[in-house]
Amino acid sequence: MRRAFIPGRSRPKGYAALATLGFILAMMPSIGLASPAVSAPSTPLASPATPASPAPSVPQAVPGAPAAPASPATDTTTAAPPAVGAPIAGAGLLPADFSAWGMFMHADIVVKVVMIGLIFASIVTWTIWLAKSMELFAAGRRIREAFGVIDASHSLSVAMDRVGTENHVARALLHAATGEWRQSVDALDDGDGLKERIVSHLDRIEAGAGRRITKGTGVLATIGSTAPFVGLFGTVWGIMNSFIGISQSHTTNLAVVAPGIAEALLATACGLFAAIPAVVIYNHFARQVAAYKAVVGDTAAAVLRLVSRDLSRGDSTITNRADPRESLLTADVE
């Protein structure tokens, strides 16, 4: 017969043991005792806030089962960085130095030819400048002196006596006038026709003097207009070599690209070094030649005034002063 529960009476001891066991089982997940494979640490934990990491489980060999194939070992080692001072890819393409001479010696043969041609053009430019400057200075001084003498003379015969033989242009103008006067001695009544013929001679002498004094300046114009493009050709060739070096070395290292670009820029600098002085000197000579031609034109006008003056006087002494060998065709005009 089952006995009824009476309040106030104590519970049996078996019930209390079951309650304690249930409480322990409920608390096992919170204190880390749920997994039987984890063993308690042999040493006390230094910090209770940090839980111990579970040890990896080792699979146990089963008797009679085939052994699993061993997996290949994974190489976890990393490549060591290059040591300090190790050679860099493309370093062998660098020239010994980046001076102008070093880049010239390391340049391609085509770039060298371009540079040599531009340097030669620069030498020609400065040679023409020196020679033509001396020529223009001497010719300008002579023609100005002759113009002063002719303009101060009162007749053609007096001008012939005063003008020296070193004034070639002035002497040619005077001989052209006296030669035409001598050849027209039987037609002196037609003064206008005589002056027209003399003017024709003077114009040709003036044009010839201008052509002679401008010799060599055309070379300056050619150098000034073409040298930049020749330097640009060297630039293009050097950059092309740089890209070829990149493709052959399979790297975009600056050590591979820099030499070709430096050579290209040096070729451009040579082109500008030859072109800029040539243009400046050509413009300077153009002004000097224009001034010289103006003085020659003034001298021719002064000679024509003397002819007109002698015609008005009816001077016949001029016919004996002309040398038939000193004509427009044989006069040494400089």
C-alpha positions as CSV (number, residue, x, y, z in Angstrom):
1,M,0.0,0.0,0.0
2,R,1.4,3.5,-1.1
3,R,1.9,5.9,1.7
4,A,0.5,9.4,1.2
5,F,2.8,12.5,1.4
6,I,2.3,14.4,4.5
7,P,3.6,18.0,4.5
8,G,6.3,18.8,7.2
9,R,7.8,15.4,7.0
10,S,11.3,14.8,5.6
11,R,11.8,13.4,2.1
12,P,13.7,10.1,1.7
13,K,17.5,10.2,1.1
14,G,17.3,8.7,-2.4
15,Y,15.3,11.6,-3.8
16,A,18.0,14.1,-2.6
17,A,20.8,12.1,-4.3
18,L,18.9,12.1,-7.6
19,A,18.4,15.9,-7.4
20,T,22.1,16.5,-6.8
21,L,23.0,14.3,-9.8
22,G,20.7,16.1,-12.1
23,F,22.1,19.5,-11.0
24,I,25.7,18.3,-11.8
25,L,24.6,17.0,-15.2
26,A,23.0,20.4,-16.0
27,M,26.1,22.3,-15.1
28,M,28.6,20.1,-17.0
29,P,28.4,22.2,-20.4
30,S,29.2,25.4,-18.5
31,I,32.3,24.1,-16.8
32,G,33.8,22.4,-19.9
33,L,33.2,18.8,-18.8
34,A,30.9,17.9,-21.6
35,S,33.6,16.4,-23.9
36,P,35.2,13.3,-22.4
37,A,38.3,13.7,-24.7
38,V,39.4,16.9,-22.8
39,S,41.5,16.3,-19.8
40,A,41.9,18.7,-17.0
41,P,45.2,20.7,-17.0
42,S,47.9,19.5,-14.7
43,T,48.8,23.0,-13.7
44,P,46.5,25.6,-12.5
45,L,45.4,28.3,-15.0
46,A,47.1,31.6,-14.6
47,S,44.0,33.5,-15.8
48,P,40.5,31.9,-15.3
49,A,39.1,34.3,-18.0
50,T,41.0,32.6,-20.8
51,P,39.8,29.0,-21.6
52,A,42.3,26.4,-22.7
53,S,42.2,25.5,-26.4
54,P,41.1,21.8,-27.0
55,A,43.9,19.5,-28.1
56,P,43.5,18.0,-31.6
57,S,42.2,14.5,-31.6
58,V,44.5,11.8,-33.1
59,P,42.7,9.2,-35.1
60,Q,43.3,5.7,-33.7
61,A,44.4,2.9,-36.1
62,V,41.7,0.3,-36.5
63,P,43.1,-3.3,-36.6
64,G,42.6,-4.9,-40.1
65,A,41.7,-1.6,-41.8
66,P,43.9,-0.5,-44.8
67,A,46.3,2.3,-44.0
68,A,45.4,5.7,-45.5
69,P,47.7,7.1,-48.2
70,A,50.1,9.6,-46.8
71,S,49.4,13.2,-48.1
72,P,52.3,15.0,-49.8
73,A,54.1,17.4,-47.5
74,T,53.2,21.0,-48.1
75,D,56.2,23.3,-48.5
76,T,55.3,26.2,-46.2
77,T,58.7,27.9,-46.6
78,T,58.7,31.3,-48.3
79,A,61.3,32.7,-50.6
80,A,63.8,34.8,-48.8
81,P,64.1,38.5,-49.9
82,P,67.1,39.4,-52.1
83,A,70.1,40.2,-50.1
84,V,71.3,43.8,-50.0
85,G,73.7,44.6,-52.8
86,A,72.3,41.8,-55.1
87,P,72.4,42.5,-58.8
88,I,69.2,44.1,-60.2
89,A,67.7,42.9,-63.4
90,G,68.6,45.2,-66.3
91,A,71.5,46.7,-64.4
92,G,73.9,45.5,-67.0
93,L,72.2,47.8,-69.6
94,L,73.2,50.9,-67.7
95,P,76.0,53.0,-69.1
96,A,79.1,53.6,-67.1
97,D,78.0,57.2,-66.4
98,F,75.2,59.5,-67.5
99,S,77.5,62.3,-68.7
100,A,77.1,63.6,-72.3
101,W,80.2,61.6,-73.4
102,G,79.1,58.4,-71.6
103,M,75.7,58.5,-73.2
104,F,77.2,59.2,-76.6
105,M,79.5,56.2,-76.3
106,H,76.7,53.9,-75.1
107,A,74.2,55.1,-77.8
108,D,73.1,53.1,-80.8
109,I,75.1,53.6,-84.0
110,V,72.1,55.4,-85.7
111,V,71.9,57.9,-82.7
112,K,75.7,58.4,-82.9
113,V,75.5,59.3,-86.6
114,V,72.7,61.8,-85.9
115,M,74.6,63.4,-83.1
116,I,77.8,63.7,-85.2
117,G,75.9,65.2,-88.0
118,L,74.3,67.8,-85.8
119,I,77.6,68.7,-84.1
120,F,79.1,69.1,-87.6
121,A,76.2,71.4,-88.6
122,S,76.8,73.4,-85.5
123,I,80.5,73.8,-86.4
124,V,79.5,74.9,-89.9
125,T,77.1,77.5,-88.4
126,W,79.8,79.1,-86.2
127,T,82.3,79.0,-89.1
128,I,79.9,80.8,-91.3
129,W,79.2,83.3,-88.6
130,L,82.9,84.1,-88.1
131,A,83.7,84.4,-91.8
132,K,80.6,86.2,-92.9
133,S,80.8,88.7,-89.9
134,M,84.3,89.7,-91.1
135,E,83.2,89.9,-94.7
136,L,80.1,92.1,-93.9
137,F,82.1,94.3,-91.6
138,A,84.8,95.0,-94.2
139,A,82.4,95.3,-97.2
140,G,80.1,97.7,-95.2
141,R,83.0,99.9,-94.2
142,R,84.3,100.1,-97.8
143,I,81.0,100.9,-99.3
144,R,80.2,103.6,-96.7
145,E,83.5,105.2,-97.4
146,A,82.9,105.1,-101.1
147,F,79.4,106.5,-100.8
148,G,80.8,109.5,-98.8
149,V,83.4,110.2,-101.4
150,I,81.0,109.9,-104.4
151,D,78.3,111.9,-102.7
152,A,80.9,114.7,-102.0
153,S,82.3,114.7,-105.5
154,H,81.0,117.3,-108.0
155,S,81.6,115.3,-111.2
156,L,82.1,111.7,-112.3
157,S,85.7,112.2,-113.2
158,V,86.6,113.5,-109.7
159,A,84.8,110.5,-108.1
160,M,86.8,108.2,-110.3
161,D,90.0,109.7,-109.0
162,R,89.0,109.7,-105.3
163,V,87.6,106.2,-105.0
164,G,90.3,103.6,-104.2
165,T,90.7,100.4,-106.0
166,E,89.8,98.4,-102.9
167,N,86.2,99.6,-103.1
168,H,85.2,97.0,-105.7
169,V,81.5,97.7,-105.8
170,A,81.9,101.5,-106.0
171,R,84.5,101.1,-108.7
172,A,82.2,98.8,-110.7
173,L,79.4,101.4,-110.4
174,L,81.7,104.2,-111.6
175,H,83.1,102.2,-114.5
176,A,79.7,101.1,-115.6
177,A,78.6,104.8,-115.8
178,T,81.7,106.0,-117.6
179,G,81.7,103.0,-120.0
180,E,78.2,103.6,-121.1
181,W,79.0,107.3,-121.5
182,R,81.9,106.5,-123.7
183,Q,79.8,104.1,-125.8
184,S,77.1,106.7,-126.2
185,V,79.3,109.6,-127.1
186,D,77.6,110.0,-130.4
187,A,74.2,110.1,-128.8
188,L,74.7,112.4,-125.9
189,D,71.9,114.6,-127.0
190,D,69.5,111.8,-125.8
191,G,70.2,112.3,-122.1
192,D,67.2,110.4,-120.9
193,G,68.2,107.4,-122.9
194,L,71.7,107.5,-121.6
195,K,70.5,107.7,-118.0
196,E,68.2,104.8,-118.6
197,R,71.0,102.6,-119.9
198,I,73.3,103.6,-117.0
199,V,70.5,102.8,-114.5
200,S,70.2,99.4,-116.1
201,H,73.9,98.8,-115.5
202,L,73.8,100.1,-112.0
203,D,70.8,97.9,-111.1
204,R,72.6,94.8,-112.3
205,I,75.7,95.6,-110.3
206,E,73.6,96.3,-107.2
207,A,71.9,92.9,-107.6
208,G,75.1,91.1,-108.2
209,A,76.6,92.7,-105.0
210,G,73.6,91.6,-103.0
211,R,73.9,88.0,-104.3
212,R,77.6,87.9,-103.5
213,I,77.2,89.2,-99.9
214,T,74.4,86.7,-99.1
215,K,76.5,83.6,-100.1
216,G,76.6,81.2,-97.2
217,T,73.5,82.5,-95.4
218,G,71.3,79.9,-97.1
219,V,73.2,77.1,-95.3
220,L,72.2,78.8,-92.0
221,A,68.6,78.7,-93.1
222,T,68.8,75.0,-94.0
223,I,70.4,74.1,-90.7
224,G,68.0,76.1,-88.7
225,S,64.9,74.5,-90.4
226,T,66.1,70.9,-90.5
227,A,68.2,70.4,-87.4
228,P,65.3,70.0,-85.0
229,F,63.7,67.3,-87.2
230,V,67.0,65.4,-87.4
231,G,67.2,65.6,-83.6
232,L,63.7,64.3,-83.4
233,F,64.6,61.4,-85.6
234,G,67.3,60.5,-83.0
235,T,64.7,60.9,-80.2
236,V,62.3,58.5,-81.9
237,W,65.1,56.0,-82.5
238,G,66.3,56.1,-78.8
239,I,62.8,55.6,-77.5
240,M,62.3,52.7,-79.9
241,N,65.4,51.1,-78.5
242,S,64.0,51.6,-74.9
243,F,60.9,49.7,-75.8
244,I,62.9,46.9,-77.4
245,G,65.0,46.7,-74.2
246,I,61.8,46.3,-72.2
247,S,60.5,43.5,-74.3
248,Q,63.8,41.6,-74.3
249,S,64.4,41.9,-70.5
250,H,60.8,41.2,-69.6
251,T,60.8,43.9,-67.0
252,T,59.7,47.5,-66.7
253,N,62.6,48.5,-64.5
254,L,63.8,52.1,-64.9
255,A,67.3,50.8,-65.3
256,V,66.2,49.3,-68.7
257,V,64.3,52.3,-69.9
258,A,66.5,55.2,-68.7
259,P,69.5,54.7,-71.0
260,G,67.5,54.8,-74.2
261,I,65.4,57.8,-73.1
262,A,68.6,59.6,-72.0
263,E,70.2,59.0,-75.5
264,A,67.0,60.3,-77.1
265,L,67.0,63.5,-75.1
266,L,70.7,64.0,-75.9
267,A,69.9,63.8,-79.6
268,T,67.1,66.3,-79.2
269,A,69.5,68.6,-77.3
270,C,72.1,68.4,-80.1
271,G,69.4,69.3,-82.7
272,L,68.4,72.4,-80.7
273,F,72.1,73.3,-80.1
274,A,72.6,73.3,-83.9
275,A,69.3,74.9,-84.9
276,I,68.9,77.8,-82.4
277,P,72.2,79.6,-83.2
278,A,71.7,79.0,-86.9
279,V,68.3,80.8,-86.8
280,V,69.6,83.7,-84.7
281,I,72.7,84.2,-86.8
282,Y,70.7,84.0,-90.0
283,N,68.3,86.7,-88.8
284,H,71.2,88.8,-87.8
285,F,72.9,88.5,-91.2
286,A,69.6,89.2,-93.0
287,R,69.5,92.6,-91.2
288,Q,73.2,93.3,-92.0
289,V,72.8,92.3,-95.7
290,A,69.7,94.5,-96.0
291,A,71.7,97.5,-94.6
292,Y,74.5,96.7,-96.9
293,K,72.2,96.6,-100.0
294,A,70.7,99.9,-98.9
295,V,74.1,101.6,-98.9
296,V,74.9,100.1,-102.3
297,G,71.6,101.5,-103.6
298,D,72.5,104.9,-102.2
299,T,75.9,104.7,-103.9
300,A,74.3,103.8,-107.2
301,A,71.9,106.8,-106.8
302,A,74.9,109.1,-106.1
303,V,76.6,107.9,-109.3
304,L,73.5,108.5,-111.3
305,R,73.3,112.1,-109.9
306,L,76.9,112.7,-111.0
307,V,76.0,111.5,-114.5
308,S,73.0,113.7,-114.7
309,R,75.1,116.6,-113.4
310,D,77.8,116.1,-116.1
311,L,75.1,115.8,-118.8
312,S,73.7,119.1,-117.7
313,R,77.2,120.7,-117.8
314,G,78.0,119.1,-121.2
315,D,81.2,117.8,-119.8
316,S,83.2,115.9,-122.5
317,T,86.2,114.9,-120.4
318,I,84.4,111.9,-119.1
319,T,84.8,110.0,-122.4
320,N,88.5,109.7,-121.9
321,R,88.2,108.3,-118.3
322,A,86.5,105.0,-119.1
323,D,88.5,101.9,-119.6
324,P,86.7,99.5,-121.9
325,R,88.1,96.5,-120.1
326,E,86.5,97.6,-116.8
327,S,82.9,97.0,-117.7
328,L,80.0,95.4,-116.0
329,L,81.1,92.0,-117.1
330,T,84.7,92.2,-116.1
331,A,84.5,94.2,-112.9
332,D,85.4,92.3,-109.7
333,V,82.4,92.9,-107.6
334,E,82.7,91.7,-103.9
